[in-house]
Amino acid sequence: MSDALPKEVGRAIRVLRQLHGLTYAEFAEKARLSATYLRQVERGERDLGLGALALIAQGLNCDARLLLPGDGRSPVSAVVADRFDRAPEALQEALLFLLIEPDDSPKKQAILALINEDPERARLRSRPRPEERGSRGSAPSSSSRRGR
């Protein structure tokens, strides 16, 4: 049981750091702690004192209590639920789509490729319609895309 608390707190810290888009170096500067120490805390390998917890919360611009388990929910789910509830409805729908849609769905793969900034994979790879095919049923030539 003693190993569970540092892992839960570390998980909450990692989620908040990632939600803020902070690298370890940026986070370390804001929290005034070393990046190595913060990595170990996030992995649940180091116990936190109250002083370090306060500095980490300051670096994440949050209340330290948000990093601690409570009210029957893990700190990670509390952070994610709060961010989800404050997100615009369109973003909420997109997130739910990504969670529910099967991984092999072409639409989901295209969205994930856009998120990962992979324009080649981002194009929906749908088959050309029969009317778009050449006389022998082949796909249109790439010359039709030269204007881009």
Beta strands, then each sheet from edge to edge (+ up, - down):
end
